Amino acid sequence: MVAGSDVVPDIVGLKSSENAGTDAVSFVLSGKTVASAQQPGAGAELRIPITFTNDSNMVLRYFGADKMALAFEGKPPEVIKPGQSLAFTVRGKRDSDIHFGLMYSILASEAETGDKDTPKWMPQFDLPQGSGMIAVCNLDRGTDGLGAAGRSEKGGAIFSLSGKWTKENQELKTRISIENTTRYKLRLVQSSAAPGRFEPTPPAEIAPGTTVVCASWAKVESVQKAVYELEAAEGAAGAEKGSRKPRRWTIGWHTKPKGFPVPDSQVENIELRGGDWQIYDIDLVRFKLDIKSDAKRK
């Protein structure tokens, strides 16, 4: 005989156990918890402990929240100083989805108040009916050096901010991936990043069938560009050395603090061509060159 029991969802203070005999089984619920949190039946209330931990060098100040159908027992902290760990409780109905999403401004000192353009730390908690807890925490772009995390633990959730960041010296990093799916070698003939910079710089050459990466950095709104010229790969058939006009592929991306990168891709003197780009993630732009006529020419 196999017997099992559990307390769902995880309820702090209570424990379930079972004892299977040869022809019978006993189930036991033990421990103590707050009665209002465990009232059975429709409409019963859950109390979910939440902890915010600030292991960074920045100050967190409450900025706003999603519209939420729940109550707080002990309000979310207004200010979380470096090194502090503060707790509060969320109350919601057992027979409904429980969700909260909060926003905190990331500030250099307590004297600052923050506004809509100030980088944000954003903890989010979800407990759908009949499902497990989900705790995630996100950061605005342009906060390299800081890390955000969220995890469920002991019937509640813990959210944290960690790392070091200096707002005055922060540069916005945009990662770039360049994929050459053609039979041509790509040779860099021009690049510009002012008023930003490249690190690492766009590769001088990109061999056929390879993908390379680079990155641009800027403190302010800026436009970056790289121009590649197509050359027949060494030993390839149809070298086409007599081409009158250079075949060029220009890739560019516009960046600004708190905004997604806006890419652009243009080609010159390339027939039946295909060039595309796609934004991955929050700070990666992928460029790809694919000449559709290659298969016909081989």
Secondary structure, DSSP 8 states (H G I E B T S, - for coil): -------SS--TTEEEEEEE-SS-EEEEEEE---GGGS--STT-EEEEEEEEEEEESSEEEEEEE---S-EEES---SEE-TT-EEEEEEEEETTS-EEEEEEEEEESSTT----TTS-EEEEEEEE-TTS--EEEEEE-SS-TTEEEEEEEETTEEEEEEEE---GGG--EEEEEEEEE-SSEEEEEEEEE-TTSEESS---SEE-TTEEEEEEEEESS-EEEEEEEEEEE-TT-S---TT-SS--EEEEEEEE-TTS--EEEEEEES-TTEEEEEEEETTTEEEEEEEETTHHHH-
